[in-house]
Amino acid sequence: MSDDNGKGAEKDIGSREQFEEMVKRLELSDNSLIGLYRTMCTIRHFEYMADKLYAAGKVHGTMHLSAGQEAVAAGISQAVRPDDYLINHHRGHGHFIAKGADINMMMAEFLGKDTGYNHGRGGSMHIADFQSNNLGANGIVGGGIPQAVGVGLALKMQKRKEICICIFGDGAANEGVFHEAMNMAALWNLPVLYICENNKYGMSMDVEHAVAKLPIAQRADAYGIPWACVDGNDVVEVYEAMKTAADHVRAGKGPYFVETITYRYFGHSKSDRNLYRSKEEIEDWKRNRDPIMRFTKHLLQSEILDEGQAQEIDTQAEQVIVKAVEYAEASPEPDISTLMEYVYA
């Protein structure tokens, strides 16, 4: 557990012995670790491709990229069950991918095509797939936080074993509905795992200038909710925290709140010119704290992968994204005659 905002984020990846001891304690197999690496590579290539597609004028509207935050999405997905419910936020491509999304359908939706998950109606910020219990992303800051209360209440009333995972950013934690929802979730002992991705900047302001006291997660104390604040760029540490939290929630002990300290490489959205932070700061995070780089070093040191195998997995992930673009570009646009379909329940 940490109580800083990432300024003191650990740059040293730790020793081989420390990593192997942690992996053994958590009973993570080599296949599980390789799966985490593959997921993070896939997310990174999707986000960088998304940026290229936007620059080429192929994306409608804006988008919010999560490059640099891959360990959070991967760690969560490894710690929860595939049938758990997910409520996402506007920076949510990575979480959807980590939950097992069909990359072709996801890319088609991203490009507004009829073969996408929501027939092109959702686009970047509102991709949803109810069949996989992915209840969708939300373009309203903090919009998913109260929705999770409703989902959690339904799960409890129906005596279901699934839990609801609600992901939001540090900026959303300052919305009034955050406190209302946390209070109700605690009062009714609901199966909700609240996760705050603190990437240091809500939109254009350092979180230290927007939050009176850090970490954000300690606010859970006011509602008697257990919490943790972890290094969001260490995928194994994320997994451990999420596993502990998910087990607590699934056991009927009520909500849990986890804050992950991470960093986004791109601006808040495509209209963000990054005037509030320096290029040196961004490069420092890329060079010294990148989640994929750190995890790759661990896998190489522990001889779980060699450099050739790591590169092959990364190349395979890139090809998955390239083929998804080909699929999406070859897909038809939605027929204008169906304009009012799929909009209302």
Order of alpha helices (4+ residues) and beta strands (2+ residues): alpha-alpha-alpha-beta-alpha-alpha-alpha-beta-alpha-beta-beta-alpha-beta-alpha-alpha-alpha
